[in-house]
Amino acid sequence: MQKIYSDKEALTDALTAEKTATDHYNTFSNECVHDSVRNAMLDCLDKEHAIQQEVFTMMHDKGFYPTPAADAQKVDSAKQKFSQCMKAF
């Protein structure tokens, strides 16, 4: 049987679908009036994030989604910036 899509194309499509799903579940959960429905949406969102992480990890491991190493100074700067944001709340 002939392959229609490469592994990279299939995984890219899966990652795009997961990103879209998490976006929609996040929006749906923000707009829920009833706690039980909101909790169900948040549960789905959590599961979709887990699937998205699995797909991303697969792509990264296969070299389809390379991520360069971050500069340690930039990482420390980002940590400091966002930790201050959390202190404001």
C-alpha positions as YAML, in Angstrom:
chain: A
units: angstrom
residues:
- id: 1
  name: MET
  ca: [0.00, 0.00, 0.00]
- id: 2
  name: GLN
  ca: [1.33, 3.42, -0.94]
- id: 3
  name: LYS
  ca: [1.84, 6.02, 1.76]
- id: 4
  name: ILE
  ca: [-0.22, 9.14, 1.14]
- id: 5
  name: TYR
  ca: [1.34, 11.27, 3.88]
- id: 6
  name: SER
  ca: [4.80, 11.22, 5.38]
- id: 7
  name: ASP
  ca: [5.22, 10.76, 9.13]
- id: 8
  name: LYS
  ca: [6.11, 14.44, 9.41]
- id: 9
  name: GLU
  ca: [2.96, 15.53, 7.56]
- id: 10
  name: ALA
  ca: [0.72, 13.26, 9.65]
- id: 11
  name: LEU
  ca: [2.26, 14.41, 12.94]
- id: 12
  name: THR
  ca: [2.12, 18.07, 11.89]
- id: 13
  name: ASP
  ca: [-1.57, 17.64, 11.11]
- id: 14
  name: ALA
  ca: [-2.12, 15.93, 14.47]
- id: 15
  name: LEU
  ca: [-0.29, 18.71, 16.34]
- id: 16
  name: THR
  ca: [-2.32, 21.38, 14.55]
- id: 17
  name: ALA
  ca: [-5.54, 19.53, 15.41]
- id: 18
  name: GLU
  ca: [-4.54, 19.30, 19.08]
- id: 19
  name: LYS
  ca: [-3.68, 22.99, 19.24]
- id: 20
  name: THR
  ca: [-7.07, 23.80, 17.77]
- id: 21
  name: ALA
  ca: [-8.85, 21.44, 20.17]
- id: 22
  name: THR
  ca: [-7.16, 22.96, 23.22]
- id: 23
  name: ASP
  ca: [-8.05, 26.43, 21.99]
- id: 24
  name: HIS
  ca: [-11.71, 25.47, 21.62]
- id: 25
  name: TYR
  ca: [-11.95, 23.63, 24.95]
- id: 26
  name: ASN
  ca: [-10.37, 26.61, 26.67]
- id: 27
  name: THR
  ca: [-12.92, 28.97, 25.10]
- id: 28
  name: PHE
  ca: [-15.81, 26.62, 25.92]
- id: 29
  name: SER
  ca: [-14.73, 26.28, 29.56]
- id: 30
  name: ASN
  ca: [-14.45, 30.06, 29.90]
- id: 31
  name: GLU
  ca: [-18.01, 30.47, 28.67]
- id: 32
  name: CYS
  ca: [-19.70, 27.80, 30.81]
- id: 33
  name: VAL
  ca: [-22.35, 28.93, 33.26]
- id: 34
  name: HIS
  ca: [-22.74, 25.59, 35.06]
- id: 35
  name: ASP
  ca: [-19.88, 24.28, 37.16]
- id: 36
  name: SER
  ca: [-20.43, 20.65, 36.13]
- id: 37
  name: VAL
  ca: [-20.20, 21.53, 32.43]
- id: 38
  name: ARG
  ca: [-17.19, 23.77, 33.05]
- id: 39
  name: ASN
  ca: [-15.44, 20.98, 34.95]
- id: 40
  name: ALA
  ca: [-16.15, 18.55, 32.12]
- id: 41
  name: MET
  ca: [-14.66, 21.02, 29.61]
- id: 42
  name: LEU
  ca: [-11.61, 21.54, 31.82]
- id: 43
  name: ASP
  ca: [-11.15, 17.77, 32.06]
- id: 44
  name: CYS
  ca: [-11.27, 17.51, 28.27]
- id: 45
  name: LEU
  ca: [-8.84, 20.43, 28.02]
- id: 46
  name: ASP
  ca: [-6.40, 18.69, 30.35]
- id: 47
  name: LYS
  ca: [-6.60, 15.47, 28.32]
- id: 48
  name: GLU
  ca: [-6.10, 17.34, 25.05]
- id: 49
  name: HIS
  ca: [-3.03, 19.08, 26.49]
- id: 50
  name: ALA
  ca: [-1.60, 15.68, 27.39]
- id: 51
  name: ILE
  ca: [-2.20, 14.39, 23.85]
- id: 52
  name: GLN
  ca: [-0.68, 17.56, 22.40]
- id: 53
  name: GLN
  ca: [2.43, 17.02, 24.54]
- id: 54
  name: GLU
  ca: [2.74, 13.43, 23.32]
- id: 55
  name: VAL
  ca: [2.52, 14.50, 19.67]
- id: 56
  name: PHE
  ca: [5.00, 17.34, 20.23]
- id: 57
  name: THR
  ca: [7.44, 14.97, 21.96]
- id: 58
  name: MET
  ca: [7.16, 12.49, 19.09]
- id: 59
  name: MET
  ca: [7.84, 15.24, 16.57]
- id: 60
  name: HIS
  ca: [10.74, 16.60, 18.58]
- id: 61
  name: ASP
  ca: [12.29, 13.15, 19.04]
- id: 62
  name: LYS
  ca: [12.08, 12.48, 15.30]
- id: 63
  name: GLY
  ca: [13.66, 15.85, 14.50]
- id: 64
  name: PHE
  ca: [10.47, 17.20, 12.91]
- id: 65
  name: TYR
  ca: [10.13, 20.02, 15.47]
- id: 66
  name: PRO
  ca: [13.60, 21.12, 16.50]
- id: 67
  name: THR
  ca: [13.89, 23.52, 19.38]
- id: 68
  name: PRO
  ca: [17.16, 25.33, 19.91]
- id: 69
  name: ALA
  ca: [18.65, 25.45, 23.38]
- id: 70
  name: ALA
  ca: [17.65, 28.58, 25.25]
- id: 71
  name: ASP
  ca: [20.25, 31.02, 26.49]
- id: 72
  name: ALA
  ca: [20.47, 30.64, 30.28]
- id: 73
  name: GLN
  ca: [20.37, 34.41, 30.80]
- id: 74
  name: LYS
  ca: [17.13, 34.68, 28.78]
- id: 75
  name: VAL
  ca: [15.58, 31.83, 30.77]
- id: 76
  name: ASP
  ca: [16.47, 33.51, 34.06]
- id: 77
  name: SER
  ca: [15.10, 36.81, 32.79]
- id: 78
  name: ALA
  ca: [11.80, 35.18, 31.78]
- id: 79
  name: LYS
  ca: [11.52, 33.43, 35.15]
- id: 80
  name: GLN
  ca: [12.06, 36.70, 36.96]
- id: 81
  name: LYS
  ca: [9.58, 38.56, 34.77]
- id: 82
  name: PHE
  ca: [6.79, 36.00, 35.21]
- id: 83
  name: SER
  ca: [7.41, 35.39, 38.90]
- id: 84
  name: GLN
  ca: [6.81, 39.11, 39.45]
- id: 85
  name: CYS
  ca: [3.53, 38.85, 37.53]
- id: 86
  name: MET
  ca: [2.38, 36.10, 39.85]
- id: 87
  name: LYS
  ca: [3.26, 38.17, 42.93]
- id: 88
  name: ALA
  ca: [0.89, 40.90, 41.69]
- id: 89
  name: PHE
  ca: [-2.06, 38.57, 42.20]
...
